[in-house]
């Protein structure tokens, strides 16, 4: 259970305009997960048989951080989820 998110959203949701803030943040996190975490897992799954677990995880982390950074840059540039 995502306790930190649950508690945070309860407190945010109780403030004025909190429902909208919770909605936008949850979409931000969901899209970010699809953009960066899913490719990370796919890279590990694809490379582990060929490179071994440690190298595949290294490549997966590299892919994750590049995609996460690009995602944040796009979000900031286009003022998404605000």
C-alpha positions as CSV (number, residue, x, y, z in Angstrom):
1,X,0.0,0.0,0.0
2,X,1.4,3.4,-0.9
3,X,1.1,4.9,2.6
4,X,3.1,8.1,1.9
5,X,1.0,8.9,-1.2
6,X,-2.2,8.0,0.7
7,X,-1.5,10.2,3.7
8,X,-0.3,13.1,1.5
9,X,-3.3,13.0,-0.8
10,X,-5.6,13.0,2.3
11,X,-4.0,16.2,3.6
12,X,-3.8,17.8,0.2
13,X,-7.4,16.8,-0.6
14,X,-8.7,18.6,2.5
15,X,-7.3,22.0,1.4
16,X,-9.2,24.4,-0.8
17,X,-8.7,23.2,-4.4
18,X,-7.1,20.0,-3.1
19,X,-9.2,17.7,-5.2
20,X,-7.8,19.3,-8.4
21,X,-4.3,19.2,-7.0
22,X,-4.5,15.5,-6.1
23,X,-5.9,14.8,-9.6
24,X,-3.2,16.6,-11.4
25,X,-0.4,15.1,-9.2
26,X,-1.7,11.6,-9.6
27,X,-1.8,12.0,-13.4
28,X,1.8,13.5,-13.3
29,X,3.0,10.4,-11.4
30,X,1.1,7.9,-13.5
31,X,2.4,9.4,-16.8
32,X,5.9,9.7,-15.4
33,X,5.8,6.0,-14.4
34,X,4.7,4.9,-17.9
35,X,7.4,7.1,-19.5
36,X,10.3,6.1,-17.3
37,X,9.7,3.0,-15.2
38,X,8.1,0.8,-17.8
39,X,11.0,1.2,-20.3
40,X,13.5,0.7,-17.4
41,X,11.8,-2.7,-16.7
42,X,11.8,-3.6,-20.4
43,X,15.5,-2.8,-20.8
44,X,16.3,-5.1,-17.8
45,X,14.1,-7.9,-19.1
46,X,15.7,-7.6,-22.6
47,X,19.3,-7.2,-21.5
48,X,19.6,-9.5,-18.5
49,X,19.9,-12.8,-20.5
50,X,22.7,-11.2,-22.6
51,X,24.6,-9.0,-20.3
52,X,23.8,-10.4,-16.8
53,X,21.7,-8.8,-14.1
54,X,24.1,-6.1,-12.9
55,X,24.9,-4.6,-16.3
56,X,21.2,-4.8,-17.4
57,X,20.2,-2.9,-14.2
58,X,22.9,-0.3,-15.0
59,X,21.5,0.2,-18.5
60,X,18.0,0.2,-17.1
61,X,18.9,2.9,-14.6
62,X,20.5,5.0,-17.4
63,X,17.4,4.7,-19.5
64,X,15.2,5.5,-16.5
65,X,17.1,8.7,-15.6
66,X,17.3,10.0,-19.2
67,X,13.6,9.4,-19.8
68,X,12.7,10.9,-16.4
69,X,14.7,14.0,-17.1
70,X,13.2,14.4,-20.6
71,X,9.8,13.9,-19.1
72,X,10.4,16.6,-16.5
73,X,11.7,19.0,-19.2
74,X,8.7,18.5,-21.4
75,X,6.3,18.9,-18.4
76,X,8.1,22.2,-17.4
77,X,8.3,23.5,-21.0
78,X,4.6,22.9,-21.8
79,X,3.4,23.7,-18.2
80,X,1.6,20.4,-18.0
81,X,-0.2,19.2,-14.8
82,X,-0.5,22.7,-13.4
